Each structure stands twice: as structure tokens, then as C-alpha cells.
Amino acid sequence: MTDPKRVLVTGGAGFVGATLVRQLADRGHSVRVLDNYTTGDPAHLAGVDAELVEGDIRDGAALGDALDGMQAVIHLAAAGSVIKSIEDPATNFDVNVLGTFRVLDAARRAGVERIVQASTGGALIGDATPPVDEGSLPKPISPYGASKLAGEGYAYAFSQCYGLRTVALRFGNVYGPWSARKQGAMNMFFQAIHRGEPMVIYGDGTSSRDYTHVDDIAAGLRLALERDVPGGTVLHIASGVETTVAELADLCRAAAGAPDHPVEYRPGRTGEVDRNFASYDLARELLGYAPTIKREDGIRSTWQWYTESVFSADPVSAR
Ligand SMILES: NC(=O)c1ccc[n+]([C@@H]2O[C@H](COP(=O)([O-])OP(=O)(O)OC[C@H]3O[C@@H](n4cnc5c(N)ncnc54)[C@H](O)[C@@H]3O)[C@@H](O)[C@H]2O)c1
């Protein structure tokens, strides 16, 4: 175990944060969370040994206070939806580009040693033949992907100009507990099964993603915090497994014990990449990262979490 660190987690009350903050606290790190609760919820961290501060990453005073005494930052706070970034690119720019710049700049001035930031694989690289890796040319096809690329650019520049030890992690599509507020396909499929409505697939079902369990994503973030890697490093944290939307629908139906649940196909959506999965070879080499959760097991346990933590409190149930 490396020395415990005092870590600020921006956006730590969100989906990824809920698992990450638990992992960090369990490893003995001292954690403070800065979150404005737009999509996060302090209840996600109930009973967890972490300090919660309500505030916005674009608010210099709130950020300065939150950084006081911190040695490291894990920057998760973001407007995370591809579809919403197309509807409202200005808000996406404001939170993701300006917000990330503010975090990096305030961290540098506060003397923070290490910054790990959440980036994205599929949306940032765009339509490329998978598996993608760190050598793939980024060509984002949505404002969200562009905003993440801009954030990586600033982090690299800050590592070169100010010696900040930055690491950007490009996640696959994350799934797992505490994802009930997300709009991803797995959540939508589970909600549809629960409500007795058809599962909607946009496009012909052949588009694909790299579904990575949140426990593995959180482990990647924690390793990037703890291990010594050069500033400006960019790594894919993924499962390395390609899953089409049609396959995912089948896996969700199997996990829910509803193999014949109806599926409805609708036209594909702009800004969504067609195929995506990533190689994590470099993350394995530099961080010792390797995914530990098998897709079928992870989807089954996620369905169980939805059943126990979300659907049990939802009177809409039609099952
Ligand atoms: N979930 C995925 O599949 C996925 C894939 C690739 C990358 N990512 C990235 O991982 C990170 C975490 O994603 P997530 O899925 O947990 O999303 P999330 O929306 O659940 O979490 C984001 C958190 O940031 C907070 N936040 C948003 N704007 C803020 C602001 N201006 N100031 C302070 N807090 C703010 C939200 O309240 C929320 O708690 C994001 O940077 C996202 O872009 C996620």
C-alpha cells in the first residue's frame, strides 16, 4: 500500500464516485467530495467515511476552499450525456471544458501533486475501427467527446508547463450499482423490464460498446492515484470486450429472468459512435490494471442491485 493521500474527488456523489469514494476510504485515503448534486446525490455516500462539500467546480471560491490541504484530485465532475451535449453544447462546454480548466488551474496554484481525470474512450475517439488504444486518432463526433478531448489537452499542457502529475483515464461504458440516474442502455433496459414496457434499441442493434464494471473503473482511478506514472499520461480503462446493443438486451433479459421480454427498434441517434471497444494493454503495463468482473456476472449483480435498491421503492412495478 502506498502512503494514504488527502484526496479531493470532484463529482464524487455521482455514479462512479459512489464506488470510488468507498474504495479510497477502504484503502485508508482521506477523502473530501466537492459536488453540486446536479446528477449526484449525497445519499449515494451515506455512511461512508468522507467529507461532503456542496459546491460547483466553476466557483473559484468553493474550489479554493475544497482544495485546501489536499495532495491529490480525482476529477469526475462533468456533464456526462452525449445526447444532452448535442441539445445544449454551451452548458456542456461550460461544465466540462471551463470546469476542468478551473480545476487544473486551481490545483496547480494550491500545490496539488497529482490529478487523475475521467475521460472517455468511445465519444472522444469517434468512429474508428476497434479495438481503439492510446495511439488512435481522436475525432470526437459529439460536443461531449470534444469537451473531454479539450480537458485532456489542458491536463497535458499543465503537466508540461507546471510539472503537475496528470493522468487522464478514458473509460469504456461504465455500469454497476448507483447508476439509477444515468441514461445508459443498461439502465433503460432494466427500467423497461421492470415496468413491463418494450426495451428500445436505437439503430439495428449492431452498434457496440465496451461495458466495464464500475468496480474495475474505480480500481483504475485508484491505481492512477497511487502509482508513479509520468505526468500527461493517457490510458484506456476498459473491459476489452465488444458487446452489441442486441447482445446487451439479451444479457439484461437473461439477468432479469425475462428471456422473452419484447424489444422495439427505433432509428439510430446522431452523435453516438457505431462500434467501440478498447485495449487496456498500456494501463496493465503502467498501472497493473486488469478488469476483474466478467460481463455476465456484473450484469446479473447490477440487476440484483436495481431490484433491491431501486425497484423495491418504485410503486410503478408492472411485473
Ligand atoms: N458513466 C460512464 O459510462 C462514463 C463513461 C466515460 C466517462 N465517464 C466520465 O466519468 C465521470 C463520472 O461519470 P458518472 O457516470 O459518475 O456521472 P454522474 O453524472 O453520475 O457524476 C457526475 C457528478 O458530477 C457532479 N457535477 C456535475 N457538474 C458539476 C459541477 N459543475 N460542479 C460540481 N459537481 C458537478 C454531479 O452532481 C455528479 O455527482 C464523468 O467525468 C464522465 O464524463 C463516465
PDBQT file of the ligand as one rigid body, heavy atoms in Angstrom, charges set to zero:
ROOT
HETATM    1  N1  LIG A 401     -20.635   6.564 -16.811  1.00  0.00    +0.000 N 
HETATM    2  C1  LIG A 401     -19.976   6.326 -17.925  1.00  0.00    +0.000 C 
HETATM    3  O1  LIG A 401     -20.307   5.403 -18.679  1.00  0.00    +0.000 OA
HETATM    4  C2  LIG A 401     -18.768   7.168 -18.279  1.00  0.00    +0.000 A 
HETATM    5  C3  LIG A 401     -18.036   6.845 -19.431  1.00  0.00    +0.000 A 
HETATM    6  C4  LIG A 401     -16.938   7.617 -19.754  1.00  0.00    +0.000 A 
HETATM    7  C5  LIG A 401     -16.572   8.674 -18.961  1.00  0.00    +0.000 A 
HETATM    8  N2  LIG A 401     -17.313   8.990 -17.857  1.00  0.00    +0.000 N 
HETATM    9  C6  LIG A 401     -16.905  10.142 -17.050  1.00  0.00    +0.000 C 
HETATM   10  O2  LIG A 401     -16.768   9.728 -15.693  1.00  0.00    +0.000 OA
HETATM   11  C7  LIG A 401     -17.096  10.808 -14.837  1.00  0.00    +0.000 C 
HETATM   12  C8  LIG A 401     -18.142  10.370 -13.818  1.00  0.00    +0.000 C 
HETATM   13  O3  LIG A 401     -19.292   9.964 -14.531  1.00  0.00    +0.000 OA
HETATM   14  P1  LIG A 401     -20.575   9.383 -13.830  1.00  0.00    +0.000 P 
HETATM   15  O4  LIG A 401     -21.106   8.344 -14.742  1.00  0.00    +0.000 OA
HETATM   16  O5  LIG A 401     -20.304   9.078 -12.424  1.00  0.00    +0.000 OA
HETATM   17  O6  LIG A 401     -21.534  10.647 -13.945  1.00  0.00    +0.000 OA
HETATM   18  P2  LIG A 401     -22.526  11.300 -12.852  1.00  0.00    +0.000 P 
HETATM   19  O7  LIG A 401     -23.342  12.288 -13.598  1.00  0.00    +0.000 OA
HETATM   20  O8  LIG A 401     -23.211  10.248 -12.074  1.00  0.00    +0.000 OA
HETATM   21  O9  LIG A 401     -21.488  12.025 -11.899  1.00  0.00    +0.000 OA
HETATM   22  C9  LIG A 401     -21.010  13.328 -12.131  1.00  0.00    +0.000 C 
HETATM   23  C10 LIG A 401     -21.033  14.062 -10.811  1.00  0.00    +0.000 C 
HETATM   24  O10 LIG A 401     -20.563  15.394 -11.008  1.00  0.00    +0.000 OA
HETATM   25  C11 LIG A 401     -21.433  16.293 -10.341  1.00  0.00    +0.000 C 
HETATM   26  N3  LIG A 401     -21.327  17.584 -11.060  1.00  0.00    +0.000 N 
HETATM   27  C12 LIG A 401     -21.769  17.862 -12.308  1.00  0.00    +0.000 A 
HETATM   28  N4  LIG A 401     -21.473  19.147 -12.615  1.00  0.00    +0.000 NA
HETATM   29  C13 LIG A 401     -20.830  19.663 -11.546  1.00  0.00    +0.000 A 
HETATM   30  C14 LIG A 401     -20.286  20.941 -11.259  1.00  0.00    +0.000 A 
HETATM   31  N5  LIG A 401     -20.355  21.939 -12.155  1.00  0.00    +0.000 N 
HETATM   32  N6  LIG A 401     -19.703  21.142 -10.062  1.00  0.00    +0.000 NA
HETATM   33  C15 LIG A 401     -19.651  20.135  -9.130  1.00  0.00    +0.000 A 
HETATM   34  N7  LIG A 401     -20.150  18.909  -9.355  1.00  0.00    +0.000 NA
HETATM   35  C16 LIG A 401     -20.725  18.667 -10.541  1.00  0.00    +0.000 A 
HETATM   36  C17 LIG A 401     -22.795  15.657 -10.438  1.00  0.00    +0.000 C 
HETATM   37  O11 LIG A 401     -23.704  16.139  -9.458  1.00  0.00    +0.000 OA
HETATM   38  C18 LIG A 401     -22.440  14.188 -10.229  1.00  0.00    +0.000 C 
HETATM   39  O12 LIG A 401     -22.405  13.836  -8.863  1.00  0.00    +0.000 OA
HETATM   40  C19 LIG A 401     -17.544  11.963 -15.733  1.00  0.00    +0.000 C 
HETATM   41  O13 LIG A 401     -16.446  12.819 -15.938  1.00  0.00    +0.000 OA
HETATM   42  C20 LIG A 401     -17.921  11.265 -17.021  1.00  0.00    +0.000 C 
HETATM   43  O14 LIG A 401     -17.808  12.132 -18.137  1.00  0.00    +0.000 OA
HETATM   44  C21 LIG A 401     -18.402   8.250 -17.486  1.00  0.00    +0.000 A 
ENDROOT
TORSDOF 0
